[in-house]
Amino acid sequence: MSNLLASVKAEQIAIPELQRPFVWDSVKVRDLMDSLYKGYPVGYLITWQSIGAHLKGGRVANHQQILIDGQQRITALRAAIAGLPVINKRYKSIRIKIAFNPITEEFATWTPVIGKNPQWISDISELFTTDTPFSFFSSYFAANPDVDHKVAEVNLNRLNQINTAPIGIIALSDDLDVETVSEIFIRINSKGVPLSSADFAMSKIATYGDRGRNLRKLIDYFCHLAVAPHAYDDIQANDTEFSLSPHLAKISWLKADSEDLYDPAYGDVIRVAGLVGFSRGKASSIVSELSGRDPETRKVDEARIPIAYDRLEAALDSIVKRYHFENFVMTIKSTGFISPRMVNSKNALNFAYALYLRLRQDTTLSEGERKRLVRRWFVMSMLTGRHSGSFESTWEQDIRRIGMIGAAAYLKQIEESELTDGFWEVALPANLETTSTASPYFQTFLAAQVTSGARGFLSRAITVAAMHQQSGDIHHVVPKDYLQKNGFPDRGDYNQVANYALTETSINISISNQPPTQYMARLDEQIDSGQLTLGEITDRRDLNRNLTENAIPATLDQVSASNYPEFLNARRRLMAQQIRTYFDQL
């Protein structure tokens, strides 16, 4: 143990990012100490020699081993045994103190009560950092004259032996390529949490000296502030290194951000940066680029490393730029996808943002044409599931083709091959045969309603867009209770999305469990008398327009359990037609 910590201190084992917020809580640190005390295995550390990695002090990792798994355990050991501070989630430097009771052999996180109890060693790091353990033992016995000294001495010696406890290190072969190391990395589990290729890329980025650490923080802090803008003051006050860099100013606009349609995680930013900066879709490919590996010769050329970091930084600057980000979000919202719950594919957003940033590099395009292409690409990808499954290879193919023939020409090829008459008239209605309101097909239908200004079902003035932003109900056009009692007890029947429409809560309540034949008769009476009993529509032409806006057959007043399946089929076709019209107008 002491040799391990000494190797870390001497940077023979290099931790890429010690300033990253420590994600373990004090209970996990306590449990680690308890496991070491009892001689339980605590897992291996895994290291890899990476040519060209820059370490603290500006040196290059020619012989040092970079820690790619075990960072949380190393940081926990540094905190508990060496008494060194860690960075918490508020980006403050704090101490984690682990206490030990030599009589009960119990470990605990420090509390004021424990600190006042002489039977406890309130901070075990004091034992490990003292020059003379004997004097430490003597001080303990002097403060606890009534304890069993023999028991306490045995347990204190056992505690002290943690400092020499063996921890295994697996050093990956130096000649392993980046892809192999990446595959090893993402298969490792730490406390049951699977690591990802994006974690590997983040670790690699952080190894490039001060520049790498700050780029890594730029990614982390951008993602964090997008979700929690209030954390800006904590970052500014507690991370001096980053605050003094030029990067904090680039993301300072997020302290007033309230938009949540697109809140990318660090894995998303890594993917977008890979597409923008390197035309690569895999995070491991970014690691390969940052390691100086030539994709053509597959050999490492150290001269490529600083160039790769230049490209990465330029891509990140473009990603976090306020003008770019806000204009992209507005572009997506103009497609009708106005809330995050409408977008079930973060990858569709990721590629669309990368496409937007790439198109900004094409000075022959107007901003209007750029946004039109991004809108159509995004909705096309939602309808075709283009960015699901093994999307990384598709991404690289798409970005290469866009670079070769242009986005407009390539998008036209995709539309002509995938969005055929057969898709709109057969495949899309079939895809709408689902009970999932998260279905991209149903959400695209709702987006079509948003862009057309459609009103909620049977609403005179309240729009679908307003219901997304405020309160509105997903209403069963043919009520669930009615269907359950009349031959359709299965959820797969009554919860079809073709039986759903957004409506005002009051209208939903007023309809209750009445079939369309009944509540549409009430609407007829309302139109004739002008007395409001169901919503506010009092004009027959307005009612017909409302049914059209909601893609509901004009024969709704004749729908009952007996012809419910025919109603679903008819509505799916109308929904598909509305989506097609919407897409053509993007």
Buried (B, 14 or more C-beta within 10 A) or exposed (E): BEEBBEBBEEBBBBBBBBBBBBBBEBEBBBBBBBBBBEEEEBBBBBBBBBBBBBBEEEEBBEEBBBBBBBBBBBBBBBBBBBBBEBBBEEBBEBEBBBBBBBEEBEBBBBEEEBEEEEBBBBBBBEBBBBEEBEEBBEEBBEEBEEBEBEEBBEBBEBBBEBBEBEBEBEEBEEEBBBBBBBBBBBEBEBEEEEBBBBBBBBBBBBBBBBBBBBBBBBBBBBBBBBEBBEBBEBBBEBBEEBEEBEBBEBBBBBBEBEBEBBBBBBBBBBBBBBBBBBBBBBBBBBBBBBBBBEEEEEEBBEEBBBEBBEBBBEBBBBBBBEEBBEBBBEBBBBBBBBBBEBBBBBBBBBBBBBBBBBBBEEEEBEEEBBBBBBBBBBBBBBBBBBBBEEBBEBBBEBBEBBEEEBBBEBBEEBBEEBBEEEBBEEBBBEBBBBBEBEBBBBBBBBBBBBBBEBBBBBBBEBBBBBBBEEEBBBBBBBBBEBBBEBEBEEEEBBBBBBBBBBBBEBBBEBBEBBBBBBBBEBBEEBBEEEEEEBBBBBEEEBBEBBBBBBBBBEBBBEBBBEEBEEBBEBBBBBBBBBBBEBBEEB
